[in-house]
Amino acid sequence: MTCSVEETRDWYAWNNLMPPQPDDFHVVGEVKVNNTQIVPMLFPKEPQGINPEILMLQLILIQQPGVGLPVITWVQARYDKVLLNSTYKRVEIFCEDEKIADVPVEDIH
């Protein structure tokens, strides 16, 4: 499906720097969908920008097989990854080419 998101809310991103290694990174938020079979997914945007401290993510809506209930509901979108050599300071989330969220990243020690 194309993105065409009406609303998102409650975006939060953090670098988990607590022991033990390896460190990891997470982004969560909620997306309003109009059918219970739609799953929002976050993927790295191509191309990434020139600043390695800013992660650019693409929001994509996946229509699962089957008949979903035509109910407007909020569904969580989540992105997780292991950090190798650096941490992020900010996340920009896109729906197609439109930036829909600009999220500061918290470091958790």
C-alpha positions as CSV (number, residue, x, y, z in Angstrom):
1,M,0.0,0.0,0.0
2,T,1.1,3.6,-0.4
3,C,1.6,5.4,2.8
4,S,-1.2,8.0,2.8
5,V,-1.3,8.3,6.6
6,E,-3.9,10.6,8.1
7,E,-2.4,10.8,11.6
8,T,0.5,9.6,13.7
9,R,1.2,10.3,17.3
10,D,3.4,9.6,20.4
11,W,6.8,9.1,18.5
12,Y,9.7,8.2,20.8
13,A,13.2,7.2,20.0
14,W,16.1,6.1,22.2
15,N,19.6,4.8,22.2
16,N,19.8,2.0,24.7
17,L,23.4,2.3,26.1
18,M,22.9,0.3,29.2
19,P,25.2,-2.8,29.8
20,P,25.7,-5.3,28.5
21,Q,26.9,-4.6,24.9
22,P,25.9,-4.4,22.1
23,D,24.0,-1.1,22.4
24,D,20.7,-0.9,20.5
25,F,18.4,1.7,19.1
26,H,14.6,1.9,19.0
27,V,11.8,4.0,17.6
28,V,8.1,3.6,18.4
29,G,5.0,5.6,17.4
30,E,1.3,5.1,16.6
31,V,-0.4,5.3,13.2
32,K,-4.1,5.7,12.6
33,V,-5.4,3.1,10.2
34,N,-8.9,2.4,8.8
35,N,-8.8,-1.5,8.9
36,T,-7.6,-4.0,11.4
37,Q,-5.5,-5.9,8.7
38,I,-3.1,-2.9,8.1
39,V,0.3,-3.1,9.7
40,P,2.6,0.0,9.7
41,M,6.3,-0.8,9.2
42,L,9.4,1.4,9.4
43,F,12.4,0.9,7.1
44,P,15.5,2.9,6.5
45,K,14.9,5.6,3.8
46,E,17.0,5.4,0.6
47,P,19.1,7.3,0.3
48,Q,20.0,8.3,3.8
49,G,21.1,11.9,4.4
50,I,24.6,13.2,4.8
51,N,24.4,13.5,8.6
52,P,25.1,10.2,10.3
53,E,23.5,11.4,13.5
54,I,20.1,11.6,11.8
55,L,18.3,8.4,10.8
56,M,15.7,8.8,8.1
57,L,12.9,6.2,8.2
58,Q,10.2,5.4,5.6
59,L,6.7,4.5,6.9
60,I,5.0,1.9,4.8
61,L,1.5,0.4,5.4
62,I,1.2,-3.3,4.8
63,Q,-2.2,-4.8,4.0
64,Q,-2.2,-8.3,5.5
65,P,-4.2,-11.0,3.8
66,G,-7.7,-11.7,4.9
67,V,-10.7,-9.5,5.6
68,G,-10.1,-6.8,8.2
69,L,-12.7,-5.1,10.1
70,P,-13.4,-1.5,8.8
71,V,-12.5,0.1,12.1
72,I,-10.4,3.2,12.6
73,T,-7.8,2.3,15.2
74,W,-4.3,3.2,16.3
75,V,-1.5,0.7,15.6
76,Q,2.1,0.7,16.8
77,A,4.9,1.2,14.3
78,R,8.3,0.1,15.6
79,Y,11.9,0.0,14.4
80,D,14.8,-1.7,16.2
81,K,18.5,-2.1,15.4
82,V,21.8,-2.9,17.0
83,L,24.2,0.1,17.2
84,L,27.7,-0.6,15.9
85,N,29.9,2.5,16.3
86,S,27.7,5.5,16.8
87,T,24.4,6.7,18.2
88,Y,21.6,8.8,16.7
89,K,20.6,12.3,17.8
90,R,17.4,12.6,15.7
91,V,15.0,10.5,13.6
92,E,13.0,11.9,10.6
93,I,10.0,9.8,9.6
94,F,8.7,10.0,6.1
95,C,5.4,9.0,4.4
96,E,6.5,8.8,0.7
97,D,8.4,12.1,0.3
98,E,6.7,14.0,3.0
99,K,8.3,14.3,6.5
100,I,5.6,13.4,9.0
101,A,7.7,13.4,12.2
102,D,10.9,14.8,13.5
103,V,11.8,12.9,16.7
104,P,14.7,13.7,19.2
105,V,16.6,10.7,20.4
106,E,17.1,10.1,24.1
107,D,20.2,8.3,25.4
108,I,19.4,5.8,28.1
109,H,22.3,4.9,30.4
